[in-house]
Amino acid sequence: MLATNSIVDIIRNRTSVKTGFIDKEVSQELVLSLLEEAVWAPNHKNREPWRFIFVSGERKDDFIEAVLECQEPAKHAATRRKFEEVPAFLIAVMNADPRQKVWEEDFAATCCLLQNFQLLAWEKELGVCWKTPAHIHDPKFRSAIGVEPGEKIVGVLHLGYFDKEIVGRRKRERTNPADKMTAF
């Protein structure tokens, strides 16, 4: 069970959900409500460099076709099966400012927002897996989903409600930060 009662519990228990999705719609309204809270991520000068593309329902087939356009035909069947199992997708896009400092700040801010989103989704028992597959750089895919020149896809989030027993069996470990810290 996903019993959580604190931020620490949510941070420690959240995990990426890659499989085990159940047949339950992920509504655009829910995703928007999660984003309304996630946007409170720190972002330098309040630039809010992000935008989002939500994919579900009937549009999912077009999205999958855009992915397949970027792959060799031998991988199409397996990729199609994998993507058809995912109830919805959220693509996070940011402005790709040519100034390195601004680009890094905007990328960090968008990543913070996506982590906020994952934690908020977990609290609602919605599974998320943040992916950065090779096709996000392919001009055919970018054009098909409406990503403009001067924008970067930060991630494709796979979204769905999931079988809690499958996810509950996962073991997660982290290295103690003391093992990675030095003093200056």
Secondary structure, DSSP 8 states (H G I E B T S, - for coil): -----SHHHHHHH-----S-B-S----HHHHHHHHHHHTTS--GGG---EEEEEEETTHHHHHHHHHHTTS-GGGHHHHHHHHHT--EEEEEEEE--SSHHHHHHHHHHHHHHHHHHHHHHHHTT-EEEEE--GGGG-HHHHHHHT--TTEEEEEEEEEE-B-HHHHHT-------GGGG----
